[in-house]
Amino acid sequence: MKEKNIISEFIKKSRTESKLTQKELALKAGVGLRFIRDVEQGKISLRTDTLNKVLRLFGKVLGPVDLPKE
């Protein structure tokens, strides 16, 4: 079963709500179009500094998150 990728879902949803194409988002964030496509397709290994460039456009950054207690 494929794990849900919250970051890719957030970026795609935010991009579409902002009425941006993948190319427009890449230009605004200063990243490559390939990077945006990889993110939205749920690619697992991505550079966090580059991902933060995209997330900053939507008022977010990556950071430590507490795991749920089992």
N, CA, C and O atoms as a CHARMM CRD file, in Angstrom:
* protein
*
  280
    1    1 MET  N      0.84200  -1.18300   0.00000 PROA 1      0.00000
    2    1 MET  CA     0.00000   0.00000   0.00000 PROA 1      0.00000
    3    1 MET  C      0.88800   1.24700   0.00000 PROA 1      0.00000
    4    1 MET  O      1.80500   1.35000   0.81400 PROA 1      0.00000
    5    2 LYS  N      0.62600   2.18000  -0.89300 PROA 2      0.00000
    6    2 LYS  CA     1.42500   3.39200  -0.99000 PROA 2      0.00000
    7    2 LYS  C      1.05400   4.35500   0.13300 PROA 2      0.00000
    8    2 LYS  O     -0.12300   4.59200   0.40300 PROA 2      0.00000
    9    3 GLU  N      2.08900   4.91000   0.78800 PROA 3      0.00000
   10    3 GLU  CA     1.87300   5.85300   1.87900 PROA 3      0.00000
   11    3 GLU  C      1.38900   7.18800   1.32600 PROA 3      0.00000
   12    3 GLU  O      1.84400   7.62500   0.26800 PROA 3      0.00000
   13    4 LYS  N      0.48700   7.82400   2.01900 PROA 4      0.00000
   14    4 LYS  CA    -0.04200   9.11600   1.63300 PROA 4      0.00000
   15    4 LYS  C      1.06300  10.17200   1.74400 PROA 4      0.00000
   16    4 LYS  O      1.74400  10.23800   2.76700 PROA 4      0.00000
   17    5 ASN  N      1.25000  10.99100   0.71600 PROA 5      0.00000
   18    5 ASN  CA     2.27600  12.01200   0.71300 PROA 5      0.00000
   19    5 ASN  C      1.61000  13.36800   0.93800 PROA 5      0.00000
   20    5 ASN  O      1.09100  13.98000   0.00400 PROA 5      0.00000
   21    6 ILE  N      1.63100  13.82400   2.18200 PROA 6      0.00000
   22    6 ILE  CA     0.94700  15.05500   2.56900 PROA 6      0.00000
   23    6 ILE  C      1.54800  16.27200   1.87900 PROA 6      0.00000
   24    6 ILE  O      0.81600  17.17200   1.46900 PROA 6      0.00000
   25    7 ILE  N      2.86400  16.31000   1.74700 PROA 7      0.00000
   26    7 ILE  CA     3.50700  17.46900   1.13700 PROA 7      0.00000
   27    7 ILE  C      3.12000  17.59500  -0.33200 PROA 7      0.00000
   28    7 ILE  O      2.78500  18.68500  -0.79500 PROA 7      0.00000
   29    8 SER  N      3.16400  16.48600  -1.06600 PROA 8      0.00000
   30    8 SER  CA     2.80900  16.56900  -2.49200 PROA 8      0.00000
   31    8 SER  C      1.34100  16.96800  -2.66000 PROA 8      0.00000
   32    8 SER  O      1.00900  17.74700  -3.55300 PROA 8      0.00000
   33    9 GLU  N      0.47200  16.44300  -1.81500 PROA 9      0.00000
   34    9 GLU  CA    -0.94600  16.80900  -1.88600 PROA 9      0.00000
   35    9 GLU  C     -1.14800  18.28200  -1.56100 PROA 9      0.00000
   36    9 GLU  O     -1.93500  18.96200  -2.22000 PROA 9      0.00000
   37   10 PHE  N     -0.43700  18.78400  -0.54100 PROA 10     0.00000
   38   10 PHE  CA    -0.55700  20.18300  -0.15200 PROA 10     0.00000
   39   10 PHE  C     -0.10100  21.10600  -1.27800 PROA 10     0.00000
   40   10 PHE  O     -0.78500  22.07700  -1.60300 PROA 10     0.00000
   41   11 ILE  N      1.04900  20.80600  -1.87200 PROA 11     0.00000
   42   11 ILE  CA     1.58500  21.67600  -2.92300 PROA 11     0.00000
   43   11 ILE  C      0.67300  21.67400  -4.14900 PROA 11     0.00000
   44   11 ILE  O      0.39100  22.73000  -4.71500 PROA 11     0.00000
   45   12 LYS  N      0.22000  20.51300  -4.55300 PROA 12     0.00000
   46   12 LYS  CA    -0.66100  20.45900  -5.73000 PROA 12     0.00000
   47   12 LYS  C     -1.97000  21.20300  -5.46500 PROA 12     0.00000
   48   12 LYS  O     -2.44200  21.95300  -6.31900 PROA 12     0.00000
   49   13 LYS  N     -2.55300  20.99800  -4.29400 PROA 13     0.00000
   50   13 LYS  CA    -3.81000  21.66800  -3.95100 PROA 13     0.00000
   51   13 LYS  C     -3.60200  23.18400  -3.88300 PROA 13     0.00000
   52   13 LYS  O     -4.40800  23.94700  -4.41500 PROA 13     0.00000
   53   14 SER  N     -2.53300  23.61200  -3.23600 PROA 14     0.00000
   54   14 SER  CA    -2.25200  25.04700  -3.11400 PROA 14     0.00000
   55   14 SER  C     -1.99400  25.67400  -4.48100 PROA 14     0.00000
   56   14 SER  O     -2.43700  26.79000  -4.75200 PROA 14     0.00000
   57   15 ARG  N     -1.28100  24.95800  -5.33100 PROA 15     0.00000
   58   15 ARG  CA    -1.00200  25.46400  -6.67200 PROA 15     0.00000
   59   15 ARG  C     -2.29100  25.63100  -7.46900 PROA 15     0.00000
   60   15 ARG  O     -2.49500  26.66200  -8.11000 PROA 15     0.00000
   61   16 THR  N     -3.15700  24.62800  -7.43400 PROA 16     0.00000
   62   16 THR  CA    -4.39400  24.71300  -8.21700 PROA 16     0.00000
   63   16 THR  C     -5.33500  25.77600  -7.64400 PROA 16     0.00000
   64   16 THR  O     -6.00600  26.47800  -8.39900 PROA 16     0.00000
   65   17 GLU  N     -5.38700  25.89700  -6.31800 PROA 17     0.00000
   66   17 GLU  CA    -6.21900  26.93500  -5.70700 PROA 17     0.00000
   67   17 GLU  C     -5.70200  28.33100  -6.05000 PROA 17     0.00000
   68   17 GLU  O     -6.48000  29.28100  -6.13000 PROA 17     0.00000
   69   18 SER  N     -4.39100  28.45400  -6.25100 PROA 18     0.00000
   70   18 SER  CA    -3.78000  29.72900  -6.63000 PROA 18     0.00000
   71   18 SER  C     -3.82800  29.95100  -8.13600 PROA 18     0.00000
   72   18 SER  O     -3.32400  30.95400  -8.64200 PROA 18     0.00000
   73   19 LYS  N     -4.43900  29.00800  -8.84700 PROA 19     0.00000
   74   19 LYS  CA    -4.57400  29.06600 -10.30900 PROA 19     0.00000
   75   19 LYS  C     -3.22200  29.21700 -11.01000 PROA 19     0.00000
   76   19 LYS  O     -3.07600  29.99600 -11.95200 PROA 19     0.00000
   77   20 LEU  N     -2.24500  28.45600 -10.52900 PROA 20     0.00000
   78   20 LEU  CA    -0.90700  28.44900 -11.12800 PROA 20     0.00000
   79   20 LEU  C     -0.69400  27.14500 -11.87500 PROA 20     0.00000
   80   20 LEU  O     -1.13500  26.08300 -11.43500 PROA 20     0.00000
   81   21 THR  N     -0.01800  27.23400 -13.00300 PROA 21     0.00000
   82   21 THR  CA     0.42300  26.01700 -13.67600 PROA 21     0.00000
   83   21 THR  C      1.68200  25.53300 -12.96200 PROA 21     0.00000
   84   21 THR  O      2.26000  26.25700 -12.15100 PROA 21     0.00000
   85   22 GLN  N      2.09800  24.31600 -13.26400 PROA 22     0.00000
   86   22 GLN  CA     3.34700  23.82100 -12.68100 PROA 22     0.00000
   87   22 GLN  C      4.50900  24.71700 -13.10100 PROA 22     0.00000
   88   22 GLN  O      5.39700  25.00000 -12.29600 PROA 22     0.00000
   89   23 LYS  N      4.50700  25.16000 -14.34900 PROA 23     0.00000
   90   23 LYS  CA     5.58300  26.01700 -14.84700 PROA 23     0.00000
   91   23 LYS  C      5.60100  27.36200 -14.11600 PROA 23     0.00000
   92   23 LYS  O      6.66500  27.85400 -13.73900 PROA 23     0.00000
   93   24 GLU  N      4.43100  27.94500 -13.92100 PROA 24     0.00000
   94   24 GLU  CA     4.35300  29.22500 -13.21000 PROA 24     0.00000
   95   24 GLU  C      4.84600  29.09200 -11.76700 PROA 24     0.00000
   96   24 GLU  O      5.56100  29.96100 -11.26900 PROA 24     0.00000
   97   25 LEU  N      4.46300  28.00300 -11.10000 PROA 25     0.00000
   98   25 LEU  CA     4.91900  27.77700  -9.73200 PROA 25     0.00000
   99   25 LEU  C      6.43100  27.62300  -9.69100 PROA 25     0.00000
  100   25 LEU  O      7.08800  28.18300  -8.81200 PROA 25     0.00000
  101   26 ALA  N      6.98400  26.87600 -10.62500 PROA 26     0.00000
  102   26 ALA  CA     8.43300  26.69200 -10.67600 PROA 26     0.00000
  103   26 ALA  C      9.14700  28.03100 -10.84400 PROA 26     0.00000
  104   26 ALA  O     10.14700  28.28900 -10.17300 PROA 26     0.00000
  105   27 LEU  N      8.64400  28.87800 -11.72700 PROA 27     0.00000
  106   27 LEU  CA     9.25500  30.19000 -11.94600 PROA 27     0.00000
  107   27 LEU  C      9.16900  31.06300 -10.69900 PROA 27     0.00000
  108   27 LEU  O     10.15300  31.69700 -10.31700 PROA 27     0.00000
  109   28 LYS  N      8.00000  31.10000 -10.06300 PROA 28     0.00000
  110   28 LYS  CA     7.83200  31.91500  -8.85400 PROA 28     0.00000
  111   28 LYS  C      8.72700  31.43700  -7.71300 PROA 28     0.00000
  112   28 LYS  O      9.24500  32.24800  -6.94500 PROA 28     0.00000
  113   29 ALA  N      8.90500  30.12900  -7.60300 PROA 29     0.00000
  114   29 ALA  CA     9.69900  29.56100  -6.51200 PROA 29     0.00000
  115   29 ALA  C     11.19500  29.55200  -6.83000 PROA 29     0.00000
  116   29 ALA  O     12.02300  29.36600  -5.93800 PROA 29     0.00000
  117   30 GLY  N     11.53100  29.75100  -8.09200 PROA 30     0.00000
  118   30 GLY  CA    12.93300  29.70100  -8.48500 PROA 30     0.00000
  119   30 GLY  C     13.49800  28.28900  -8.50800 PROA 30     0.00000
  120   30 GLY  O     14.66400  28.05900  -8.18700 PROA 30     0.00000
  121   31 VAL  N     12.64400  27.35200  -8.89400 PROA 31     0.00000
  122   31 VAL  CA    13.06300  25.94700  -8.99500 PROA 31     0.00000
  123   31 VAL  C     12.72500  25.45300 -10.40100 PROA 31     0.00000
  124   31 VAL  O     12.01800  26.13000 -11.14700 PROA 31     0.00000
  125   32 GLY  N     13.22500  24.28900 -10.75400 PROA 32     0.00000
  126   32 GLY  CA    12.94900  23.72600 -12.06300 PROA 32     0.00000
  127   32 GLY  C     11.56700  23.09900 -12.15800 PROA 32     0.00000
  128   32 GLY  O     11.00500  22.63300 -11.16700 PROA 32     0.00000
  129   33 LEU  N     11.03400  23.09900 -13.37600 PROA 33     0.00000
  130   33 LEU  CA     9.74300  22.46900 -13.62900 PROA 33     0.00000
  131   33 LEU  C      9.77800  20.99700 -13.25100 PROA 33     0.00000
  132   33 LEU  O      8.80400  20.48100 -12.70100 PROA 33     0.00000
  133   34 ARG  N     10.88000  20.31000 -13.53300 PROA 34     0.00000
  134   34 ARG  CA    11.02300  18.89100 -13.18500 PROA 34     0.00000
  135   34 ARG  C     10.83500  18.68400 -11.67600 PROA 34     0.00000
  136   34 ARG  O     10.21500  17.70800 -11.25300 PROA 34     0.00000
  137   35 PHE  N     11.37500  19.61000 -10.86500 PROA 35     0.00000
  138   35 PHE  CA    11.24200  19.49400  -9.41500 PROA 35     0.00000
  139   35 PHE  C      9.77000  19.54100  -9.00500 PROA 35     0.00000
  140   35 PHE  O      9.32700  18.72900  -8.19200 PROA 35     0.00000
  141   36 ILE  N      9.00900  20.48900  -9.56500 PROA 36     0.00000
  142   36 ILE  CA     7.58100  20.60000  -9.23800 PROA 36     0.00000
  143   36 ILE  C      6.85600  19.31800  -9.63500 PROA 36     0.00000
  144   36 ILE  O      6.03100  18.80700  -8.87800 PROA 36     0.00000
  145   37 ARG  N      7.16200  18.80400 -10.81300 PROA 37     0.00000
  146   37 ARG  CA     6.52100  17.55000 -11.24900 PROA 37     0.00000
  147   37 ARG  C      6.85900  16.39900 -10.30400 PROA 37     0.00000
  148   37 ARG  O      5.98700  15.61200  -9.93500 PROA 37     0.00000
  149   38 ASP  N      8.12900  16.30600  -9.91600 PROA 38     0.00000
  150   38 ASP  CA     8.54700  15.25000  -8.99100 PROA 38     0.00000
  151   38 ASP  C      7.81800  15.36100  -7.65000 PROA 38     0.00000
  152   38 ASP  O      7.37100  14.35800  -7.09400 PROA 38     0.00000
  153   39 VAL  N      7.70400  16.58200  -7.14200 PROA 39     0.00000
  154   39 VAL  CA     7.01100  16.79700  -5.86300 PROA 39     0.00000
  155   39 VAL  C      5.56500  16.33800  -5.97300 PROA 39     0.00000
  156   39 VAL  O      5.08600  15.57400  -5.13500 PROA 39     0.00000
  157   40 GLU  N      4.87500  16.80000  -6.99900 PROA 40     0.00000
  158   40 GLU  CA     3.45200  16.48300  -7.13900 PROA 40     0.00000
  159   40 GLU  C      3.20700  15.00600  -7.41500 PROA 40     0.00000
  160   40 GLU  O      2.11700  14.50000  -7.14600 PROA 40     0.00000
  161   41 GLN  N      4.19900  14.31300  -7.94500 PROA 41     0.00000
  162   41 GLN  CA     4.05600  12.87200  -8.17500 PROA 41     0.00000
  163   41 GLN  C      4.45300  12.05700  -6.94400 PROA 41     0.00000
  164   41 GLN  O      4.37700  10.82900  -6.96000 PROA 41     0.00000
  165   42 GLY  N      4.87800  12.74800  -5.87000 PROA 42     0.00000
  166   42 GLY  CA     5.17200  12.05900  -4.62300 PROA 42     0.00000
  167   42 GLY  C      6.56700  11.46500  -4.54200 PROA 42     0.00000
  168   42 GLY  O      6.79400  10.53300  -3.77000 PROA 42     0.00000
  169   43 LYS  N      7.50100  11.98400  -5.32000 PROA 43     0.00000
  170   43 LYS  CA     8.88000  11.48400  -5.24400 PROA 43     0.00000
  171   43 LYS  C      9.37900  11.60800  -3.80500 PROA 43     0.00000
  172   43 LYS  O      9.19500  12.64200  -3.16300 PROA 43     0.00000
  173   44 ILE  N     10.00100  10.56500  -3.31500 PROA 44     0.00000
  174   44 ILE  CA    10.36500  10.50400  -1.90100 PROA 44     0.00000
  175   44 ILE  C     11.62000  11.29000  -1.56900 PROA 44     0.00000
  176   44 ILE  O     11.63300  12.00800  -0.56900 PROA 44     0.00000
  177   45 SER  N     12.67100  11.18400  -2.36300 PROA 45     0.00000
  178   45 SER  CA    13.91000  11.86800  -2.00500 PROA 45     0.00000
  179   45 SER  C     14.02800  13.17900  -2.77100 PROA 45     0.00000
  180   45 SER  O     14.29000  13.19500  -3.97400 PROA 45     0.00000
  181   46 LEU  N     13.83200  14.26500  -2.05500 PROA 46     0.00000
  182   46 LEU  CA    13.91700  15.60200  -2.61800 PROA 46     0.00000
  183   46 LEU  C     14.78600  16.45500  -1.70700 PROA 46     0.00000
  184   46 LEU  O     14.86100  16.19800  -0.50500 PROA 46     0.00000
  185   47 ARG  N     15.43400  17.45000  -2.25700 PROA 47     0.00000
  186   47 ARG  CA    16.24900  18.36000  -1.45000 PROA 47     0.00000
  187   47 ARG  C     15.32800  19.23600  -0.61100 PROA 47     0.00000
  188   47 ARG  O     14.43000  19.89100  -1.13800 PROA 47     0.00000
  189   48 THR  N     15.55600  19.24100   0.69000 PROA 48     0.00000
  190   48 THR  CA    14.68000  20.01100   1.57100 PROA 48     0.00000
  191   48 THR  C     14.81100  21.51200   1.35600 PROA 48     0.00000
  192   48 THR  O     13.82300  22.23500   1.48400 PROA 48     0.00000
  193   49 ASP  N     16.00800  22.00000   1.03200 PROA 49     0.00000
  194   49 ASP  CA    16.15300  23.43800   0.79500 PROA 49     0.00000
  195   49 ASP  C     15.35400  23.86900  -0.43400 PROA 49     0.00000
  196   49 ASP  O     14.75600  24.94500  -0.44200 PROA 49     0.00000
  197   50 THR  N     15.34400  23.04500  -1.45000 PROA 50     0.00000
  198   50 THR  CA    14.58100  23.35900  -2.66100 PROA 50     0.00000
  199   50 THR  C     13.08700  23.23700  -2.38500 PROA 50     0.00000
  200   50 THR  O     12.30100  24.06000  -2.85300 PROA 50     0.00000
  201   51 LEU  N     12.69700  22.23400  -1.64200 PROA 51     0.00000
  202   51 LEU  CA    11.28600  22.06300  -1.27700 PROA 51     0.00000
  203   51 LEU  C     10.80100  23.25900  -0.47000 PROA 51     0.00000
  204   51 LEU  O      9.67100  23.70900  -0.65400 PROA 51     0.00000
  205   52 ASN  N     11.64200  23.78000   0.42500 PROA 52     0.00000
  206   52 ASN  CA    11.25200  24.94600   1.21700 PROA 52     0.00000
  207   52 ASN  C     11.04300  26.18400   0.35300 PROA 52     0.00000
  208   52 ASN  O     10.22800  27.03600   0.70900 PROA 52     0.00000
  209   53 LYS  N     11.74400  26.31500  -0.76200 PROA 53     0.00000
  210   53 LYS  CA    11.51500  27.44000  -1.67000 PROA 53     0.00000
  211   53 LYS  C     10.07500  27.42400  -2.16600 PROA 53     0.00000
  212   53 LYS  O      9.43200  28.46900  -2.27000 PROA 53     0.00000
  213   54 VAL  N      9.57900  26.23900  -2.46800 PROA 54     0.00000
  214   54 VAL  CA     8.20000  26.10700  -2.95100 PROA 54     0.00000
  215   54 VAL  C      7.22300  26.32400  -1.80400 PROA 54     0.00000
  216   54 VAL  O      6.25800  27.07500  -1.94900 PROA 54     0.00000
  217   55 LEU  N      7.45700  25.68300  -0.68200 PROA 55     0.00000
  218   55 LEU  CA     6.54400  25.79900   0.45500 PROA 55     0.00000
  219   55 LEU  C      6.42100  27.23400   0.96600 PROA 55     0.00000
  220   55 LEU  O      5.34700  27.64000   1.40800 PROA 55     0.00000
  221   56 ARG  N      7.50400  28.00200   0.91100 PROA 56     0.00000
  222   56 ARG  CA     7.46700  29.39800   1.38200 PROA 56     0.00000
  223   56 ARG  C      6.44000  30.23400   0.62600 PROA 56     0.00000
  224   56 ARG  O      5.86500  31.16500   1.19100 PROA 56     0.00000
  225   57 LEU  N      6.20400  29.91400  -0.63800 PROA 57     0.00000
  226   57 LEU  CA     5.19400  30.64800  -1.41200 PROA 57     0.00000
  227   57 LEU  C      3.80300  30.48100  -0.81600 PROA 57     0.00000
  228   57 LEU  O      2.92700  31.31700  -1.03800 PROA 57     0.00000
  229   58 PHE  N      3.59900  29.41600  -0.06800 PROA 58     0.00000
  230   58 PHE  CA     2.30100  29.14100   0.54600 PROA 58     0.00000
  231   58 PHE  C      2.35100  29.31100   2.06200 PROA 58     0.00000
  232   58 PHE  O      1.47300  28.81900   2.77200 PROA 58     0.00000
  233   59 GLY  N      3.39100  30.01600   2.56700 PROA 59     0.00000
  234   59 GLY  CA     3.49100  30.32100   3.99200 PROA 59     0.00000
  235   59 GLY  C      3.89200  29.14600   4.85900 PROA 59     0.00000
  236   59 GLY  O      3.53800  29.10600   6.03700 PROA 59     0.00000
  237   60 LYS  N      4.62100  28.19000   4.31100 PROA 60     0.00000
  238   60 LYS  CA     5.01500  26.99100   5.05200 PROA 60     0.00000
  239   60 LYS  C      6.50200  26.72200   4.88000 PROA 60     0.00000
  240   60 LYS  O      7.12200  27.21900   3.94000 PROA 60     0.00000
  241   61 VAL  N      7.07700  25.93200   5.79000 PROA 61     0.00000
  242   61 VAL  CA     8.42700  25.38000   5.66100 PROA 61     0.00000
  243   61 VAL  C      8.42500  24.00300   6.31800 PROA 61     0.00000
  244   61 VAL  O      7.57000  23.69400   7.14800 PROA 61     0.00000
  245   62 LEU  N      9.39600  23.18900   5.93000 PROA 62     0.00000
  246   62 LEU  CA     9.53200  21.88600   6.57300 PROA 62     0.00000
  247   62 LEU  C     10.12800  22.08300   7.96300 PROA 62     0.00000
  248   62 LEU  O     10.90500  23.00900   8.19400 PROA 62     0.00000
  249   63 GLY  N      9.76300  21.21800   8.86000 PROA 63     0.00000
  250   63 GLY  CA    10.32000  21.28100  10.20200 PROA 63     0.00000
  251   63 GLY  C     10.04200  19.99700  10.94100 PROA 63     0.00000
  252   63 GLY  O      9.31800  19.12900  10.45500 PROA 63     0.00000
  253   64 PRO  N     10.63100  19.87800  12.13900 PROA 64     0.00000
  254   64 PRO  CA    10.39700  18.66800  12.92400 PROA 64     0.00000
  255   64 PRO  C      8.92800  18.57000  13.36400 PROA 64     0.00000
  256   64 PRO  O      8.31400  19.55000  13.78700 PROA 64     0.00000
  257   65 VAL  N      8.40700  17.37600  13.25000 PROA 65     0.00000
  258   65 VAL  CA     7.03300  17.11700  13.64100 PROA 65     0.00000
  259   65 VAL  C      7.03400  15.92700  14.57500 PROA 65     0.00000
  260   65 VAL  O      7.69300  14.92100  14.31100 PROA 65     0.00000
  261   66 ASP  N      6.29300  16.03900  15.67200 PROA 66     0.00000
  262   66 ASP  CA     6.20700  14.92000  16.60900 PROA 66     0.00000
  263   66 ASP  C      5.43200  13.77300  15.97700 PROA 66     0.00000
  264   66 ASP  O      4.39500  13.97500  15.34600 PROA 66     0.00000
  265   67 LEU  N      5.95300  12.57200  16.15700 PROA 67     0.00000
  266   67 LEU  CA     5.25300  11.37900  15.70300 PROA 67     0.00000
  267   67 LEU  C      4.17100  11.00900  16.71100 PROA 67     0.00000
  268   67 LEU  O      4.32100  11.25800  17.90700 PROA 67     0.00000
  269   68 PRO  N      3.09500  10.42100  16.23500 PROA 68     0.00000
  270   68 PRO  CA     2.05500   9.99100  17.18000 PROA 68     0.00000
  271   68 PRO  C      2.58600   8.89600  18.09500 PROA 68     0.00000
  272   68 PRO  O      3.37600   8.05200  17.67300 PROA 68     0.00000
  273   69 LYS  N      2.15600   8.91400  19.32200 PROA 69     0.00000
  274   69 LYS  CA     2.54600   7.89000  20.28600 PROA 69     0.00000
  275   69 LYS  C      1.81700   6.60400  19.94100 PROA 69     0.00000
  276   69 LYS  O      0.62000   6.60800  19.65300 PROA 69     0.00000
  277   70 GLU  N      2.56100   5.49900  19.97500 PROA 70     0.00000
  278   70 GLU  CA     1.92700   4.20200  19.65100 PROA 70     0.00000
  279   70 GLU  C      1.54400   3.48400  20.89900 PROA 70     0.00000
  280   70 GLU  O      1.00000   2.38200  20.83500 PROA 70     0.00000
